[in-house]
Amino acid sequence: MLGSRRNLPAPMILTVVGLGAFITALDQTVVVTALPSVMLDLKIPLSQLDRASWIITAYLLGYTVAMPLIGRLADVYGYSRVYQVSLAVFCIGTVLVAVSANLEWMVGARVIQAVGGGATVPIGMAIAASALPRRQLGLALAVVGGAAEAGSMLGPAYGGAIIELLGWRWIFWLNVPQSAVIFLALLWLPNQPNRQARVDYLGGTLLVGTLVVLSMALSRGGLFTLSSPQPFILGGVGLVLALGLVLVERRVQHPLLAPMLFRSVAFVLANVTQLLVGVSLIIAMVTIPLMANTVMGKDPLTGALWLLRMTGVIPVGAVAGGLLLGKGGARPVVVIGLTLVAVGLLLASNWGLDVGEPELTMHLALAGFGFGLVIAPILAQALSVVVTDYRATAASLVVVARMLGMTLGLAALSAWGVEQFHVLTAGLELPLPQPGEDSQALQARLVEYQAGLNSAVLSLFHNFLRVAGGVALVAILPALALRVRREEGGTGIPAA
């Protein structure tokens, strides 16, 4: 255990790894605000917005696919040293982003940045879990998970402030001194490599390839509209790679994906629950500001503040979930959290065009608190069934499950949303001037058309929120299947 040999007190360790997760998570969403400035500076026309969006997608992809392999490297070569190497890779990538001269350069640099940044969350969780007694496992995971949530939440606002003061490139230059502080602090932590364990590089390569191809397949709207064979071709390639991965993992002595993980009911249920949480979360995060900025007639800042009512409470819920985990166990905390998510989103699905306070804040805060509550219990459930030398690997796989859920949810939302919009507006026809019709009659028909259009779009957003709430309710099923065993000291960690 790290705690027996560390030179830093546990609160300082949690602060260091929490700060690392916060900084790297900022870069997931910080470019959302910076994208217009980046496109202008790099001379990317608005007609190529789909290409420019790869600045965001590349980070999310790199953040996800390399995480399990780097988690395993940390389990074998030591948490603190691999964390430091990951920070160095993150800094190299961030400097390359800051000096980008064209789109291709920047996309490649964002991948490098993400590979280093993505490692900080699972390794940080492993360090935190090692630094605290087992009875405080939930709190340790909540601190790192909550810090990552807070970084993702504040990314757009942080980016906007830096752009106003210094310009978009400084968003990335400022990562360097922040990372350097964390790097130096980690020098005070002893590194404890596992001399007997090995890294399965072939399995790691196959897993990265599988996640890349499956992520690309899940992100295609044609998967749901059946309008293109591309997602199915990619999905087929991904399944072939996955089969090859299974065959390789069965024959190596130190597999990346240890069979014990997938023989454990607790671990599998954690990942299923996490994937469904990712689907629900991304649908809510996309729908709320869209609803505000379209049918509600609010400006972009107001839409962002609406979303902040939900995302701002997630870190608070994460800490509360970590504290409650030690008192009641994983299952009740996850069930309560998912119930709060469902209730909050289903209440929001009944909003009218004149929705105001206190309903607005109460419904969104309820959902956000629920999303936060489930973070620590789900992670604790997964980590409770693994031996120490697979701790970072297991944490990374749970994070990947959530990212895949968000990718799947976003693709489903865009594909189903377009189809539903056409269904809801099928009876509406744009009023055109008729021969002999006076302006007042035309204006009345225009008002009627606009009212019908607003009603259809509002119904569409209501359906989105109902789906997000419904997915949260479905996620309760695997959570209910957990068998909780009370550990000595009252941890309430689930049994395999």
C-alpha positions in Angstrom: 0.0 0.0 0.0 1.3 3.5 -0.9 0.3 4.8 2.5 2.9 2.8 4.3 5.8 4.4 2.5 4.6 7.7 1.1 6.4 11.0 2.0 3.3 13.1 1.4 0.2 13.1 3.6 -2.9 11.5 2.1 -4.7 14.9 1.7 -1.8 16.2 -0.3 -1.8 13.1 -2.5 -5.5 13.5 -3.2 -4.9 17.1 -4.0 -2.1 16.4 -6.5 -3.9 13.6 -8.4 -7.2 15.5 -8.3 -5.5 18.6 -9.8 -4.0 16.4 -12.5 -7.4 14.9 -13.4 -8.9 18.4 -13.4 -6.3 20.0 -15.7 -6.4 17.2 -18.3 -10.2 17.0 -18.2 -10.4 20.7 -19.0 -8.9 20.0 -22.4 -11.8 17.7 -23.3 -14.2 20.6 -23.5 -12.0 23.8 -23.5 -11.8 23.8 -27.3 -15.6 24.1 -27.6 -15.3 27.8 -26.8 -12.0 28.2 -28.6 -13.1 26.6 -31.9 -14.3 29.8 -33.7 -11.0 31.5 -32.8 -9.0 28.5 -33.9 -10.8 28.3 -37.2 -10.3 32.0 -37.9 -6.6 31.8 -37.0 -5.9 28.7 -39.0 -8.0 30.0 -41.9 -10.5 27.1 -41.8 -13.7 28.2 -43.6 -17.1 27.6 -41.9 -18.0 25.2 -44.7 -15.3 22.9 -43.3 -16.8 22.8 -39.8 -17.0 19.0 -40.0 -13.2 18.8 -40.5 -12.6 21.3 -37.7 -14.7 19.2 -35.3 -11.9 16.7 -35.4 -10.0 19.0 -33.0 -12.5 17.9 -30.4 -13.1 14.4 -31.6 -9.3 13.6 -31.8 -8.9 14.4 -28.1 -11.9 12.3 -27.0 -10.7 9.4 -29.2 -7.1 9.5 -28.0 -8.2 10.0 -24.4 -10.3 6.9 -24.6 -8.4 4.3 -26.6 -5.0 4.5 -25.0 -6.2 4.5 -21.4 -6.3 0.7 -20.7 -2.8 0.1 -22.1 -1.3 3.0 -20.1 -3.2 1.8 -17.0 -1.6 -1.6 -17.4 1.8 0.1 -17.8 1.3 1.9 -14.5 0.3 -1.4 -12.8 3.5 -3.0 -13.9 6.1 -0.1 -13.8 4.7 1.9 -10.9 2.0 4.5 -10.7 4.0 7.7 -10.0 6.6 7.2 -12.7 4.1 6.3 -15.4 1.9 9.2 -14.3 5.0 11.5 -14.7 5.7 10.1 -18.2 2.0 10.6 -19.1 2.2 14.2 -17.9 5.3 14.7 -20.1 3.5 13.3 -23.1 0.6 15.6 -22.3 2.9 18.6 -22.2 4.6 17.7 -25.5 1.2 17.4 -27.1 -0.1 20.7 -25.6 3.0 22.6 -26.8 2.5 21.2 -30.3 -1.1 22.3 -30.2 -0.1 25.8 -29.0 2.3 26.2 -32.0 -0.1 24.6 -34.6 0.1 26.1 -38.1 -2.7 24.1 -39.7 -5.6 21.8 -39.0 -3.8 18.5 -39.7 -0.9 19.5 -37.3 -3.4 20.4 -34.6 -5.5 17.3 -34.8 -2.3 15.1 -34.6 -1.1 17.1 -31.6 -4.4 16.8 -29.9 -4.1 13.0 -30.1 -0.7 13.1 -28.5 -2.0 15.4 -25.8 -5.0 13.2 -25.1 -2.9 10.0 -24.8 -1.0 11.6 -22.0 -4.0 13.3 -20.4 -6.2 10.3 -20.5 -3.9 8.3 -18.3 -4.1 10.8 -15.4 -7.7 9.7 -14.4 -7.2 5.9 -13.9 -3.7 6.2 -12.6 -4.8 9.0 -10.3 -7.6 6.8 -9.0 -5.1 3.9 -8.4 -2.7 6.3 -6.5 -5.6 7.6 -4.4 -6.9 4.2 -3.7 -3.5 3.1 -2.6 -3.0 6.1 -0.4 -6.1 5.8 1.8 -7.3 2.9 3.9 -9.8 0.5 2.3 -12.7 2.0 4.3 -12.1 5.4 2.6 -11.9 3.9 -0.9 -15.1 5.7 -2.0 -13.8 9.1 -0.9 -10.6 8.6 -2.7 -12.3 7.7 -6.0 -14.9 10.5 -5.5 -12.1 13.1 -5.2 -10.5 12.1 -8.5 -13.7 11.4 -10.3 -15.3 14.7 -9.1 -12.2 16.7 -10.1 -12.4 15.2 -13.6 -16.1 16.1 -13.8 -15.4 19.6 -12.6 -12.7 20.0 -15.3 -15.0 18.9 -18.1 -17.7 21.2 -16.7 -15.6 24.3 -16.5 -13.7 23.8 -19.7 -15.8 26.0 -21.9 -15.9 28.9 -19.4 -12.2 28.6 -18.7 -11.4 28.6 -22.4 -13.6 31.7 -23.0 -11.9 33.6 -20.2 -8.4 32.8 -21.5 -9.3 33.8 -25.1 -10.7 37.1 -23.9 -7.5 37.9 -21.9 -4.6 36.3 -23.9 -5.8 34.4 -27.0 -6.6 30.8 -27.7 -3.0 29.5 -27.9 -2.5 30.5 -24.2 -5.1 27.9 -23.2 -2.5 25.3 -24.0 0.6 27.2 -23.0 -0.8 27.5 -19.4 -1.0 23.7 -19.2 2.8 23.4 -19.1 3.5 25.2 -15.7 0.4 23.5 -14.1 1.6 20.1 -15.2 5.1 20.9 -14.0 3.9 21.5 -10.5 2.1 18.1 -10.4 5.2 16.4 -12.0 7.4 17.8 -9.2 5.0 16.8 -6.4 5.0 13.2 -7.7 8.7 13.0 -7.0 7.8 12.8 -3.4 5.9 9.6 -3.9 7.7 6.3 -3.9 7.4 4.3 -7.1 6.5 0.6 -6.6 6.9 -1.4 -9.8 5.7 -5.0 -9.9 8.8 -7.0 -10.9 6.8 -10.2 -11.5 4.2 -8.7 -13.8 4.6 -8.0 -17.6 2.8 -5.8 -20.1 0.9 -7.5 -22.9 1.9 -5.2 -25.8 0.3 -7.3 -28.5 -3.0 -7.3 -26.6 -2.6 -3.6 -25.9 -2.2 -2.9 -29.6 -5.2 -5.0 -30.5 -7.3 -3.3 -27.8 -6.3 0.2 -29.1 -7.2 -0.9 -32.6 -10.5 -2.4 -31.4 -11.5 0.7 -29.5 -10.6 3.1 -32.3 -12.7 1.1 -34.9 -15.6 0.5 -32.6 -15.7 4.2 -31.5 -15.8 5.3 -35.1 -18.6 2.8 -35.8 -20.6 3.9 -32.8 -20.2 7.6 -33.7 -21.9 7.2 -37.1 -25.5 8.2 -37.3 -26.1 5.7 -40.1 -25.9 3.0 -37.4 -29.4 3.9 -36.4 -30.9 5.2 -39.7 -29.5 2.4 -41.8 -28.6 5.0 -44.4 -25.0 3.9 -44.8 -23.1 0.6 -44.7 -20.0 2.3 -43.2 -20.8 1.9 -39.4 -21.6 -1.8 -40.0 -18.4 -2.4 -41.9 -16.4 -0.6 -39.2 -18.4 -2.6 -36.6 -17.5 -5.9 -38.4 -13.8 -4.9 -38.4 -14.0 -4.1 -34.7 -15.6 -7.4 -33.9 -12.8 -9.2 -35.9 -10.2 -7.3 -33.9 -12.0 -8.1 -30.7 -12.0 -11.8 -31.5 -8.3 -11.6 -32.2 -7.9 -9.9 -28.9 -9.7 -12.6 -27.0 -7.6 -15.3 -28.7 -4.4 -13.5 -27.8 -5.4 -12.8 -24.2 -6.2 -16.5 -23.6 -2.7 -17.5 -24.4 -0.5 -14.9 -22.8 0.8 -15.3 -19.2 0.1 -11.7 -18.2 -2.9 -10.6 -20.3 -4.0 -6.9 -20.5 -7.6 -8.0 -20.0 -7.3 -10.4 -17.2 -10.0 -13.2 -17.3 -10.7 -12.5 -13.7 -12.2 -9.1 -14.6 -14.8 -10.5 -16.9 -15.6 -13.6 -14.8 -16.6 -11.1 -12.0 -20.3 -10.2 -12.0 -19.4 -7.0 -10.1 -16.9 -5.8 -12.7 -19.2 -6.6 -15.7 -22.2 -4.9 -14.0 -20.1 -1.8 -13.2 -19.2 -1.4 -16.9 -22.8 -2.0 -18.1 -24.1 0.6 -15.6 -21.4 3.0 -16.5 -22.1 2.7 -20.3 -25.8 3.5 -19.7 -24.9 6.4 -17.5 -22.7 7.8 -20.3 -25.6 7.5 -22.8 -28.0 9.3 -20.4 -25.5 12.0 -19.5 -24.6 13.0 -23.1 -28.2 13.2 -24.2 -29.0 15.5 -21.3 -25.9 17.7 -21.8 -26.7 18.2 -25.5 -30.4 18.7 -25.1 -30.6 21.3 -22.3 -28.6 24.1 -24.0 -30.1 23.3 -27.4 -33.6 23.7 -25.9 -32.7 27.0 -24.3 -31.1 28.4 -27.4 -33.8 27.4 -29.8 -37.5 27.2 -28.8 -36.9 29.0 -25.5 -35.3 31.9 -27.3 -32.4 32.3 -24.9 -28.9 33.5 -25.7 -25.9 31.1 -25.7 -24.7 32.3 -22.3 -28.1 31.6 -20.8 -28.1 28.1 -22.4 -24.6 27.5 -20.8 -25.9 28.6 -17.4 -28.9 26.3 -17.7 -26.5 23.4 -18.3 -24.3 24.6 -15.4 -27.2 24.0 -13.1 -26.8 20.3 -13.8 -23.1 19.8 -14.4 -22.1 22.2 -11.5 -23.7 19.8 -9.0 -22.0 16.7 -10.4 -18.7 17.1 -8.4 -20.8 17.8 -5.2 -22.7 14.6 -5.8 -19.5 12.7 -6.5 -18.1 13.6 -3.1 -21.4 12.8 -1.4 -21.5 9.4 -3.2 -18.0 8.6 -1.9 -19.0 9.4 1.7 -22.3 7.5 1.5 -20.5 4.5 0.0 -18.8 3.7 3.3 -22.2 3.8 5.2 -24.6 2.0 3.0 -22.7 0.1 0.3 -22.6 0.6 -3.5 -26.0 -0.8 -4.5 -28.3 1.6 -2.6 -26.1 4.7 -3.5 -26.1 3.8 -7.2 -29.9 3.1 -7.2 -30.6 6.4 -5.4 -28.4 8.3 -7.8 -29.9 6.8 -10.9 -33.4 7.4 -9.5 -32.6 11.1 -9.0 -31.3 11.3 -12.5 -34.5 9.8 -13.9 -36.8 11.9 -11.8 -34.9 15.2 -12.6 -34.8 14.5 -16.4 -38.4 13.3 -16.6 -39.6 16.4 -14.7 -37.6 18.5 -17.2 -39.3 16.7 -20.0 -42.6 18.5 -19.1 -41.2 22.0 -19.2 -43.2 24.6 -21.1 -41.9 27.5 -23.1 -42.3 29.7 -20.0 -40.4 27.5 -17.6 -38.7 29.5 -14.8 -37.4 29.2 -11.2 -37.5 27.3 -9.0 -38.4 24.4 -11.3 -35.5 25.0 -13.7 -32.8 24.8 -11.1 -34.5 22.1 -8.9 -35.0 19.7 -11.8 -31.5 20.1 -13.3 -29.7 20.1 -9.9 -31.6 16.9 -9.0 -30.3 15.1 -12.1 -26.8 16.5 -11.7 -26.6 15.4 -8.1 -27.7 11.9 -9.2 -25.1 11.7 -11.9 -22.4 12.6 -9.3 -23.7 10.1 -6.7 -23.0 7.1 -8.9 -19.4 7.9 -9.8 -17.6 6.5 -6.7 -19.8 3.5 -6.1 -19.5 2.3 -9.7 -15.7 2.6 -9.6 -15.5 1.1 -6.2 -17.5 -1.9 -7.4 -15.1 -2.5 -10.2 -11.9 -2.0 -8.2 -13.1 -4.2 -5.3 -12.7 -7.4 -7.4 -9.3 -6.8 -8.8 -5.9 -7.6 -7.3 -3.5 -4.7 -6.7 -1.5 -5.2 -9.9 -4.6 -4.6 -12.1 -6.1 -1.6 -10.2 -5.2 1.1 -12.8 -6.2 -1.2 -15.7 -9.7 -1.8 -14.1 -10.2 1.9 -13.5 -9.4 2.7 -17.1 -11.8 0.2 -18.5 -14.7 1.7 -16.4 -13.8 5.1 -17.7 -13.7 3.8 -21.3 -17.2 2.2 -20.8 -18.6 5.7 -20.0 -16.9 7.3 -23.0 -18.2 4.6 -25.3 -21.7 5.2 -23.9 -21.4 8.9 -24.6 -20.2 8.2 -28.2 -23.1 5.8 -28.7 -25.6 8.2 -27.1 -24.5 11.1 -29.2 -24.8 9.1 -32.5 -28.3 7.8 -31.5 -29.4 11.3 -30.5 -28.5 12.8 -33.8 -29.9 10.0 -35.9 -33.1 9.5 -34.0 -33.6 13.2 -33.6 -33.6 14.0 -37.3 -36.1 11.2 -37.9 -38.4 12.3 -35.1 -38.2 15.9 -36.3 -39.4 14.9 -39.8 -42.3 12.9 -38.1 -43.3 15.8 -35.9 -43.3 18.4 -38.7 -44.8 16.2 -41.4 -48.1 18.2 -41.3 -46.5 21.6 -41.4 -46.1 23.5 -44.6 -44.3 26.8 -44.9 -47.0 29.4 -45.7 -46.4 31.1 -49.0 -48.3 34.2 -50.2 -51.5 33.3 -52.0 -53.0 35.3 -54.9 -55.2 38.1 -53.5 -54.2 37.3 -49.9 -53.7 40.4 -47.7 -50.6 40.8 -45.5 -52.6 40.3 -42.2 -53.9 36.9 -43.3 -50.4 35.9 -44.4 -49.0 37.1 -41.1 -51.6 35.1 -39.2 -50.6 31.9 -41.1 -46.9 32.6 -40.4 -47.6 32.9 -36.7 -49.6 29.7 -36.8 -46.8 27.9 -38.6 -44.1 29.2 -36.2 -46.3 28.1 -33.2 -46.6 24.7 -34.8 -42.9 24.5 -35.5 -42.0 25.5 -31.9 -44.5 22.9 -30.5 -42.9 20.2 -32.7 -39.3 21.1 -31.7 -40.3 21.4 -28.0 -41.9 17.9 -28.2 -38.7 16.6 -29.8 -36.6 17.9 -26.9 -39.1 16.5 -24.4 -38.6 13.1 -26.0 -34.9 13.4 -25.8 -35.1 14.1 -22.0 -37.6 11.2 -21.6 -35.1 8.9 -23.4 -32.3 10.1 -21.1 -34.4 9.5 -18.0 -35.5 6.1 -19.3 -31.9 5.0 -19.9 -31.1 6.0 -16.3 -34.0 3.8 -15.1 -32.7 0.9 -17.3 -29.3 1.4 -15.6 -30.9 0.6 -12.3 -31.4 -3.0 -13.4 -27.7 -4.0 -13.4 -27.3 -1.9 -10.2 -30.0 -3.9 -8.5 -28.2 -7.1 -9.5 -25.2 -6.3 -7.3 -24.7 -8.4 -4.3 -23.4 -6.3 -1.5 -21.1 -7.7 1.2 -20.3 -5.6 4.2 -16.6 -5.5 4.7 -14.8 -5.1 8.0 -14.7 -1.4 8.7 -18.0 -0.8 7.0 -17.0 -0.1 3.5 -20.0 -1.7 1.9 -17.9 -2.7 -1.1 -19.8 -5.1 -3.4 -18.7 -8.7 -3.7 -17.9 -10.4 -7.0 
